[in-house]
Amino acid sequence: MSSVILYEISGHIVAWNHQAETLYGWSYQEAVKMNMFDLIPESEHSSMQSFIDNVVSGNSTTQGITSTRITKQNTEPLAVELKGRLVDNRLFKPHGQRKKSCLLINVMEVGRRREAEEELKLAAEVFESSEEGIMIVDTDCKILKVNFSLTAITGYVAVEAIGKTPRILKSGRHSSQFY
């Protein structure tokens, strides 16, 4: 799960979730007294301001995504990926306060994202290289993917199997007790 931080356009932190507390090392009470620029090294301030400007302007070329470094409490800077969008803060402020636009930022450690990508890559390699026939089905029991071994064993190529149910493998030669 990623850290989620809500900032006013000025950079003042309005709210953040438990994952942000864990990632940055500051409690919620400490964070809401801070500015977003307190959370990043000074060398990253201009790129962060560009990121904010792009999110606020709705620049479609950036899609509100950037990579930067953050400063954790009492540690060295950490590489992260930021995804941001503009939101209305009426949901976060008590009734009667003036409506303001805020930045909703998701922060994910680049190392963790890379680890997740490597795990997915490894799982895909195992799926494709297995000598066992494997199929992946959705909650409606529709086939989403088959590996090469399943094709070799059954003769059904992926385009024939995808969207069907595993019942396509039923031979009609076995009783229901077999299944």
trRosetta pair geometry for C-beta under 8 A, 3 or more apart (Angstrom, degrees):
i j d omega theta_ij theta_ji phi_ij phi_ji
1 19 5.4 -137 108 -75 100 149
2 19 6.4 132 133 122 22 153
2 106 4.6 52 115 -175 142 97
2 107 6.1 166 177 68 100 42
2 108 4.4 -58 -114 -75 115 89
3 16 6.8 3 180 -170 96 109
3 17 6.5 -173 -152 58 55 96
3 19 4.4 -147 -89 112 62 98
3 20 3.8 109 -161 -80 110 69
3 22 7.7 -150 -87 57 108 84
3 23 4.7 -73 -57 13 142 146
3 24 7.4 108 -144 -21 159 96
3 106 7.1 141 77 -162 52 50
3 107 4.2 -23 67 60 107 102
3 108 7.5 -178 24 -71 77 43
4 16 6.5 169 91 -148 55 62
4 17 4.7 50 49 -1 94 120
4 19 7.1 70 7 56 71 114
4 20 6.5 -102 51 -39 40 117
4 104 7.0 -10 -168 -174 96 88
4 105 7.3 155 -154 83 47 50
4 106 5.7 -20 -99 -101 72 66
4 107 7.6 -167 -73 17 25 78
5 13 6.4 -59 -170 -134 107 100
5 15 7.4 174 -154 92 46 52
5 16 4.4 -9 -107 -101 73 104
5 17 7.9 -114 -67 11 49 74
5 20 5.4 120 -68 -112 92 151
5 31 7.9 -121 -129 176 107 136
5 36 7.5 127 134 -106 140 99
5 104 7.8 161 83 -156 45 44
5 105 4.8 -18 63 63 92 101
5 107 6.5 31 0 -13 111 117
6 13 7.4 100 78 -165 56 60
6 14 4.4 -61 108 66 102 107
6 15 4.4 21 39 50 118 88
6 16 6.9 -159 19 -69 69 55
6 87 7.5 -67 -131 61 103 129
6 89 7.0 124 172 -113 127 103
6 92 6.1 -167 132 -93 164 169
6 102 5.3 25 -177 151 91 139
6 103 7.3 159 -156 81 46 51
6 104 5.6 -15 -104 -104 76 68
6 105 7.7 179 -83 21 27 74
7 11 6.0 -24 -174 -145 124 28
7 12 6.7 144 -159 73 72 39
7 13 5.8 -44 -101 -101 74 48
7 14 6.4 169 -110 4 17 90
7 36 5.1 2 -113 -53 146 125
7 102 6.1 162 80 -169 41 87
7 103 4.5 -11 61 57 99 101
7 105 6.5 24 1 -3 111 117
8 11 7.0 -31 74 34 76 23
8 12 4.5 9 35 55 115 93
8 14 5.9 110 -38 -49 80 109
8 89 7.4 -24 -96 -45 75 158
8 100 6.0 -5 -134 133 98 143
8 102 5.6 -59 -99 -111 40 86
8 103 7.8 26 111 16 5 82
9 52 7.5 124 -154 -180 65 118
9 56 6.5 74 -130 -101 111 131
9 100 7.3 -132 2 172 100 106
9 101 6.0 47 -46 86 116 91
9 102 7.0 -125 -38 -111 65 37
9 103 6.8 114 -92 -25 52 97
10 35 7.7 -81 127 -130 82 106
11 35 4.4 38 126 -167 110 96
11 36 4.4 -116 -160 26 84 97
11 37 5.7 -2 -172 -11 146 93
11 52 7.7 -43 -83 -103 85 158
12 34 7.9 152 -147 96 54 37
12 35 5.8 -46 -90 -104 47 72
12 36 7.9 -68 -22 -16 8 81
13 16 6.4 -28 -172 -29 119 110
13 31 5.0 -90 121 155 155 85
13 32 5.4 -125 100 -109 97 40
13 33 7.9 -15 55 37 109 25
13 34 5.3 23 10 72 127 80
13 35 6.9 -163 -16 -109 83 19
13 36 6.5 135 -64 -62 85 67
14 32 6.9 27 -159 -128 16 94
14 89 6.3 -96 -159 -137 171 135
14 92 5.7 69 148 136 129 145
14 93 7.9 -65 -157 -65 127 87
14 102 6.0 -44 7 -133 149 144
15 28 7.5 -1 -150 -151 60 106
15 32 7.1 13 -83 -90 39 107
15 92 5.7 -126 -12 -150 137 132
16 20 3.7 -81 167 73 121 155
16 21 6.9 149 110 -45 110 70
16 24 8.0 6 140 17 161 137
16 28 6.4 -164 61 -115 82 78
16 31 5.3 -62 25 133 128 160
17 20 5.3 108 56 5 60 99
17 21 7.5 -109 113 -3 41 89
18 21 5.4 -48 -155 30 41 116
18 22 6.5 39 149 -17 68 103
19 22 5.6 -53 -150 38 35 112
19 23 6.1 34 153 -19 68 108
20 23 5.6 -53 -139 40 32 110
20 24 5.8 5 170 4 69 114
20 31 7.1 64 127 -111 121 164
20 107 6.9 87 -105 43 89 125
21 24 6.8 -69 -135 50 18 90
21 25 7.7 101 175 -75 50 4
21 26 6.7 -110 -134 82 63 46
21 27 5.9 26 -135 -122 115 37
21 28 6.2 -48 -77 -46 119 71
21 31 7.4 -108 -91 -28 73 136
22 25 7.8 18 -179 -69 19 43
23 70 7.6 29 147 93 109 153
23 72 7.0 -119 152 -105 57 106
23 78 7.9 -142 -177 78 90 153
23 107 6.5 165 119 104 167 124
23 109 7.0 -162 -132 -51 115 104
24 31 7.2 90 85 -95 148 117
24 39 6.3 -48 -126 -135 131 111
24 70 6.9 -85 -101 151 87 131
24 72 5.6 -161 -147 -125 39 66
24 73 6.3 74 151 -17 66 90
25 72 5.1 90 -4 -180 122 85
25 73 3.1 -132 99 33 129 110
25 74 6.7 -129 149 31 163 88
25 75 7.3 145 -29 5 152 111
26 30 4.2 -120 -176 92 103 126
26 31 5.0 133 110 -63 118 83
26 34 7.2 38 131 -14 167 148
26 73 5.5 139 -52 -51 78 131
27 30 4.8 96 53 9 77 101
27 31 6.8 -140 95 -9 39 90
28 31 5.6 -57 -144 35 30 113
28 32 6.5 25 163 -20 66 105
29 32 6.6 -54 -146 30 25 105
29 33 7.5 19 153 -12 54 107
30 33 6.2 -71 -168 35 36 109
30 34 6.9 30 144 -26 68 114
31 34 5.5 -66 -157 29 41 116
34 38 4.4 -108 -169 56 108 147
34 39 6.9 95 141 -45 136 92
35 38 5.0 110 60 -12 70 100
36 39 5.7 -58 -165 29 46 114
36 40 7.2 13 151 0 73 107
36 48 7.0 -175 130 170 114 136
36 105 8.0 94 -124 7 132 156
37 40 6.3 -67 -144 45 43 95
37 45 5.7 39 -140 -119 110 100
37 48 6.8 160 -99 93 76 150
38 71 7.8 -103 147 61 51 126
39 70 5.5 -23 155 -153 90 96
39 71 5.9 -170 -176 47 37 85
40 44 4.5 -98 161 82 118 126
40 45 6.7 156 95 -74 114 57
40 48 5.6 151 56 -56 164 148
40 68 6.1 -21 -133 149 132 130
40 69 6.6 119 -150 87 85 63
40 70 5.6 -65 -94 -117 70 52
40 71 6.1 167 -115 -3 14 92
40 77 7.8 56 -154 -130 55 115
41 44 5.0 87 64 6 79 104
41 69 5.7 3 11 92 114 115
41 71 5.7 128 -58 -58 65 107
41 77 5.1 -40 -35 -81 123 140
42 45 5.6 -19 -161 -20 47 117
44 47 5.4 -62 -164 48 65 108
44 48 5.6 68 138 -28 86 105
44 68 5.0 100 -164 -164 135 109
44 69 5.6 -156 -58 48 148 84
44 77 8.0 149 -19 -145 136 146
45 48 5.6 -59 -147 38 29 112
45 49 6.3 30 157 -21 66 105
46 49 5.6 -50 -147 34 33 112
46 50 6.6 37 151 -20 63 102
47 50 5.5 -49 -150 35 36 115
47 51 6.5 43 148 -23 64 102
47 66 6.9 169 158 176 101 141
47 68 6.0 171 103 -102 123 108
48 51 5.4 -49 -150 33 35 116
48 52 6.5 36 151 -19 66 102
48 66 8.0 173 -105 97 47 151
48 68 6.2 59 -75 -117 87 161
49 52 5.6 -50 -148 35 35 112
49 53 6.3 37 152 -20 65 105
50 53 5.6 -53 -146 37 31 113
50 54 6.3 31 155 -19 64 106
50 66 7.9 130 92 -101 94 154
51 54 5.9 -58 -151 36 28 110
51 55 6.4 25 154 -17 64 106
51 62 7.3 -171 -129 170 60 149
51 64 7.8 82 -174 -148 84 49
51 66 4.4 -88 -104 1 123 153
51 68 7.4 -75 -30 -41 153 132
51 82 6.5 48 -176 85 152 136
51 84 6.8 101 158 20 102 140
52 55 5.8 -57 -149 37 31 109
52 56 6.1 26 156 -16 67 110
52 84 7.7 -51 -104 116 50 168
52 103 6.5 -69 -130 -77 86 157
53 56 5.9 -57 -143 40 28 109
53 57 6.0 15 162 -9 65 114
53 59 7.9 37 120 -10 73 131
54 57 6.1 -61 -138 45 26 102
54 59 4.1 -72 -153 41 80 129
54 61 7.8 -91 -150 66 123 81
54 62 4.2 18 165 39 148 152
54 64 6.9 -176 113 -86 99 50
55 58 7.7 28 176 -71 29 34
55 59 7.8 -54 -49 32 21 89
55 62 7.6 -87 -60 96 60 127
55 64 4.7 74 -105 -113 92 94
55 84 4.3 -38 -106 106 149 119
55 85 6.5 -146 -159 -106 107 22
55 86 6.1 151 152 -47 90 84
55 103 5.9 69 114 -126 147 110
56 86 6.2 101 -113 -79 47 125
56 101 7.6 108 -130 120 89 138
56 103 7.5 -61 -66 -79 83 106
58 86 7.4 -60 -71 8 82 130
59 62 5.1 44 99 19 110 103
60 63 6.6 28 -167 -72 47 68
62 65 6.4 -169 164 43 72 62
62 66 6.9 -7 -170 -60 116 91
64 83 5.8 67 120 -169 95 58
64 84 4.3 -133 -171 67 107 65
64 85 5.4 9 -140 -70 174 62
65 81 6.8 -4 -167 179 91 99
65 82 6.9 164 -150 88 42 57
65 83 5.1 -8 -99 -103 78 74
65 84 7.8 -179 -71 19 35 69
66 81 7.4 174 91 -155 35 59
66 82 5.2 -7 59 56 81 102
67 79 6.8 3 -178 -171 103 92
67 80 7.1 172 -152 90 61 42
67 81 5.3 -34 -98 -101 74 69
67 82 7.5 173 -92 14 23 77
67 110 6.6 48 -140 -80 112 129
68 79 7.8 176 98 -145 28 54
68 80 6.2 -20 67 64 70 86
68 82 6.2 5 19 -9 109 119
69 77 3.9 40 162 164 123 125
69 78 6.3 147 -158 66 75 30
69 79 5.7 -42 -98 -90 76 49
69 80 7.0 123 -123 16 26 82
70 77 6.4 156 71 -153 30 77
70 78 5.4 -26 57 58 85 88
70 80 5.2 21 -10 2 112 135
70 107 7.0 42 -49 -161 151 139
71 75 7.8 161 -172 71 56 70
71 77 5.6 -45 -85 -96 60 76
72 75 4.2 -4 78 52 111 115
72 76 7.7 16 39 63 100 34
72 77 7.7 152 6 -119 76 28
72 78 5.8 46 -24 -8 112 123
75 78 7.3 26 111 -42 121 106
78 109 6.3 -46 157 -125 121 98
78 111 8.0 -77 -169 4 97 116
79 109 7.2 85 85 -163 64 64
79 110 4.2 -42 120 25 105 131
79 111 6.9 109 67 -29 102 84
80 107 5.2 -3 177 -169 140 91
80 108 6.3 146 -161 74 83 37
80 109 5.7 -56 -104 -103 78 39
80 110 6.0 -149 -105 -25 19 83
81 107 7.6 153 76 -154 46 46
81 108 5.1 -18 57 63 94 93
81 110 5.7 109 -28 -83 91 80
81 113 6.3 11 13 -17 132 159
82 105 5.5 -24 -161 -164 103 109
82 106 7.1 146 -157 75 49 53
82 107 5.8 -15 -102 -100 74 70
83 105 7.1 146 74 -156 44 56
83 106 4.5 -8 57 54 99 104
83 108 7.8 24 0 3 103 106
84 103 5.3 -9 -164 -172 122 103
84 104 6.6 153 -151 78 64 49
84 105 4.6 -19 -95 -100 95 75
84 106 7.5 -164 -73 20 47 66
85 103 7.5 150 75 -152 27 60
85 104 5.5 -18 62 57 78 98
86 101 5.4 -7 -170 -176 105 117
86 102 7.4 144 -157 76 57 36
86 103 6.4 -41 -100 -98 54 57
86 104 7.7 138 -131 14 6 84
87 101 7.2 145 75 -159 32 67
87 102 5.4 -31 69 68 84 87
87 103 7.5 116 22 -131 83 11
87 104 4.7 43 -3 -23 130 118
88 91 7.2 95 97 -3 81 90
88 99 6.3 -20 -163 -165 101 106
88 100 7.9 144 -155 81 56 36
88 101 6.4 -50 -98 -106 50 58
88 102 7.4 82 -169 21 8 87
89 92 4.7 -62 -168 47 81 109
89 93 5.5 62 133 -15 100 108
89 99 7.2 157 57 -157 76 56
89 100 5.2 -7 33 69 124 82
89 101 7.1 142 -10 -149 93 11
89 102 4.2 82 -61 -16 110 127
90 93 6.4 -67 -130 45 30 96
90 99 5.5 -18 -66 -114 100 92
92 102 7.3 -17 38 8 142 163
93 97 4.3 -97 152 67 127 137
93 100 7.7 83 -25 27 150 99
94 97 5.7 90 66 -13 71 115
108 112 6.5 -119 177 73 85 112
108 113 5.3 80 136 -56 122 113
109 112 4.2 76 74 9 104 106
109 113 6.8 -175 90 -9 53 83
110 113 5.6 -55 -148 38 35 112
110 114 6.2 35 154 -19 67 106
111 114 5.7 -55 -147 38 29 110
111 115 6.3 33 152 -22 64 104
112 115 5.4 -49 -147 34 34 115
112 116 6.4 35 153 -19 65 103
113 116 5.7 -54 -151 36 32 111
113 117 6.4 32 150 -19 65 105
114 117 5.5 -53 -147 37 34 113
114 118 6.3 35 154 -20 66 105
115 118 5.7 -55 -148 36 30 111
115 119 6.4 31 153 -19 64 105
116 119 5.7 -52 -148 35 32 112
116 120 6.5 31 153 -17 64 105
117 120 5.8 -55 -149 38 32 111
117 121 6.2 35 152 -21 65 106
118 121 5.5 -51 -145 36 32 114
118 122 6.3 34 154 -19 65 105
119 122 5.7 -53 -147 37 31 111
119 123 6.3 32 153 -19 64 106
120 123 5.6 -53 -146 37 32 112
120 124 6.3 33 154 -20 65 105
121 124 5.8 -55 -150 35 30 112
121 125 6.5 31 151 -19 64 105
122 125 5.6 -54 -149 35 33 112
122 126 6.4 33 153 -18 66 104
123 126 5.7 -53 -147 36 32 111
123 127 6.3 37 152 -23 64 106
124 127 5.5 -51 -146 35 32 116
124 128 6.3 21 159 -11 65 109
125 128 6.0 -60 -144 42 28 103
125 129 5.8 4 166 -1 67 118
126 129 6.4 -68 -132 48 22 95
126 130 6.1 43 164 -51 62 100
127 130 6.4 -44 -152 0 19 115
127 134 5.9 -118 -150 84 76 147
127 136 8.0 -10 -142 -41 136 118
127 145 7.8 19 168 125 141 129
127 147 5.4 -158 160 -83 74 124
128 147 5.7 -170 -111 -140 36 103
128 148 6.4 54 -163 -1 68 105
130 134 5.8 54 70 -14 144 125
130 147 6.1 39 52 126 100 168
130 149 5.8 -89 98 5 75 146
131 149 5.6 141 -168 -112 26 143
132 149 6.0 94 86 113 20 154
133 146 7.6 -13 -171 -166 86 98
133 147 6.8 -175 -149 61 44 97
133 149 4.8 -139 -82 115 54 92
133 150 3.4 105 -158 -92 94 66
133 152 7.7 -146 -86 56 99 79
133 153 4.5 -81 -60 29 134 144
133 154 6.7 98 -140 -19 153 102
134 146 7.1 161 90 -152 54 53
134 147 4.7 42 53 6 93 122
134 149 6.9 57 7 61 75 112
134 150 6.0 -115 43 -43 35 118
135 143 5.3 -52 -175 -133 123 105
135 145 7.0 168 -156 88 55 50
135 146 4.8 -19 -104 -101 83 80
135 147 7.7 -130 -73 6 44 74
135 150 5.7 106 -56 -117 86 166
135 161 7.0 -114 -121 159 126 138
135 166 6.6 159 77 -92 152 99
136 143 7.3 101 73 -159 49 60
136 144 4.8 -55 101 62 96 104
136 145 4.5 16 39 51 113 93
136 146 7.7 -151 18 -70 69 39
137 141 5.2 1 171 -147 138 40
137 142 6.2 148 -156 68 83 31
137 143 5.5 -48 -96 -94 80 44
137 144 6.3 159 -115 1 22 88
137 165 7.6 52 -133 -139 131 61
137 166 6.8 -60 -71 -36 142 104
138 141 7.2 -80 69 -11 61 13
138 142 5.1 -5 37 53 106 88
138 144 5.6 100 -41 -49 88 116
141 165 5.0 33 127 -133 102 103
141 166 6.7 -83 179 8 101 93
142 163 5.8 -17 -173 -148 112 30
142 164 7.1 140 -148 73 70 14
142 165 6.3 -64 -98 -80 45 66
143 146 6.4 4 -179 -49 126 98
143 161 4.9 -65 109 151 159 90
143 162 5.4 -120 104 -112 96 36
143 163 6.7 -39 60 20 81 25
143 164 5.6 1 20 64 116 66
143 165 6.9 166 -23 -115 87 18
143 166 6.8 123 -65 -63 104 63
144 162 6.7 31 -158 -136 18 89
145 158 7.2 -12 -149 -139 53 113
145 162 7.0 23 -82 -99 34 105
146 150 4.3 -108 -175 76 106 140
146 151 6.2 121 123 -49 122 83
146 156 7.1 19 84 102 177 103
146 158 5.3 -165 49 -103 99 74
146 161 5.0 33 -21 83 142 152
146 162 7.3 -128 -2 -60 97 77
147 150 5.3 104 57 4 67 99
147 151 7.5 -126 106 -1 41 90
148 151 5.5 -57 -157 36 39 115
148 152 6.3 38 149 -20 71 105
149 152 5.5 -52 -145 37 35 112
149 153 6.1 31 156 -17 68 108
150 153 5.8 -56 -142 40 30 108
150 154 5.9 -6 170 11 67 115
150 156 7.2 -39 138 67 92 96
150 161 7.6 22 127 -61 126 175
151 154 6.7 -71 -129 53 19 85
151 155 7.2 37 -176 -136 54 5
151 156 6.3 -112 -118 81 60 52
151 157 5.4 45 -134 -106 120 48
151 158 6.8 -47 -75 -39 123 68
154 161 8.0 78 92 -79 142 131
154 169 6.0 -70 -127 -112 134 101
156 160 4.8 -132 -160 89 82 119
156 161 4.5 92 145 -59 125 106
156 168 6.5 86 -94 124 155 131
156 169 7.7 -93 -7 -79 142 82
157 160 5.2 89 57 10 70 105
157 161 7.2 -160 92 -3 31 96
158 161 5.9 -72 -143 44 30 102
158 162 5.7 29 169 -28 73 110
159 162 6.4 -41 -125 28 26 109
160 164 7.6 -13 146 -3 57 138
160 168 7.9 165 140 173 93 157
161 164 5.7 -100 -162 43 42 114
161 168 6.5 -159 -121 65 73 152
164 167 7.6 -120 161 55 96 78
164 168 4.8 36 141 -37 141 133
165 168 6.8 148 74 -16 54 83
166 169 5.7 -33 178 19 70 113
167 170 5.1 -20 -167 -8 62 120
170 174 7.9 -118 -156 47 75 100
170 179 7.8 -14 -111 -75 103 138
171 174 6.4 75 57 0 104 92
174 178 3.6 -55 168 35 124 163
174 179 6.9 124 111 -35 124 84
175 178 5.5 125 61 -9 61 96
176 179 5.8 -59 -160 40 48 105
